[in-house]
């Protein structure tokens, strides 16, 4: 009863903000229901089910094991569910196993998590109906490069990584992109991660003359570097990637550290009424809750567009933009989000906020 009342209030609040949908859609939510990822799976289910509730849509939960051996069973369950579209897919293995069957059945899939560039390249080549709300593997480096160029192209720049595969590839991608327009860092280095202090690194940065430092390292290492730079009176501006959007470990992150990251959708203006309604129904909008809510909303609007066009749901997904709690969403020809979700954020008093000089990374 409470959910019904709260959801009705939500619908009234959102009536002027989002379009009404003439027809519901049956959506399969592929998500873990047990094991170490069950909490993330529950977030996907909660978000999808909340949007579907009063829209005439239906959610079918398809358990995801993240095990390639379970691919055949997953594909059969998806087709047998009668779903018109599928969302979720926390793991690459599940998505890769299901896509051929989804393609044969004409069921588009929207992943909220998988960032594999190789899988998307295969999907496009084989004409599998895969769409992605999660940013692709190259989008982060592209956004970082554009933001550095927009804000700090004339500053003495250092690029450092922690030696891990992700960190090295990210920093190398930024370095190569900057080199194409003639920007060369004054200092590059690979530091040893997970150390209690990084004073030696900070002193080398100071000696190089770098004033702005992009690090591909994780949050704890970046926090240690920022703390030691402050203690050594070395005035550097630290910029990190999406991995900084995590919890503090041993050392709190210093105010003023920048991150090129995906903002928390729960802090957006578009999501306000939805979040209020969710909390009233006992759902905390963490993690994948709002992306799953947005994915179902996107499918509902796309189905309405498909019916107007007398076309397929997959074709309608490439129209838009469609208005969601994540902002306007549309897919490009590569089935990726047409607008980059990355923004320049700055750590202030316990959370990331929009950076005052932030330039668009679209």
Number of C-alpha atoms within 10 A of each C-alpha: 7 10 16 12 13 18 22 14 16 19 19 12 15 17 11 9 14 16 13 14 17 13 13 20 23 20 28 28 29 27 27 25 18 14 9 9 16 16 16 20 26 18 24 30 27 21 25 31 22 23 24 21 15 14 18 14 20 19 21 19 23 21 19 26 22 19 12 16 12 15 20 14 12 22 19 13 18 27 20 9 15 14 20 21 24 27 29 32 27 24 22 17 19 24 27 17 20 23 22 17 17 23 17 11 14 17 24 23 27 25 24 21 19 23 20 14 13 10 16 22 13 13 20 15 9 12 12 21 22 26 24 22 26 20 21 18 16 15 18 23 21 19 23 28 21 19 22 21 16 15 12 13 16 10 16 17 24 23 23 22 24 20 16 14 9 14 20 18 17 22 24 17 18 23 19 15 17 19 12 9 9 9 16 17 19 15 18 19 15 17 17 14 17 14 11 12 15 21 16 12 18 23 14 13 25 18 11 16 15 21 18 21 21 24 29 29 29 20 24 23 26 27 25 22 26 26 20 19 22 14 11 13 11 17 14 21 16 22 23 24 26 19 17 26 20 10 13 13 11 11 16 16 25 19 15 17 21 23 29 28 22 18 20 15 21 19 11 13 12 19 19 17 17 25 23 18 22 23 13 16 17 11 16 18 21 16 18 24 26 28 27 27 25 24 27 32 26 21 27 27 27 25 27 19 21 18 15 10 12 11 12 16 23 21 15 20 24 20 15 15 16 20 18 22 25 21 16 14 21 19 19 13 9 15 19 21 19 17 15 18 21 23 24 27 25 22 19 16 11 12 13 21 18 15 18 9 11 15 15 15 20 14
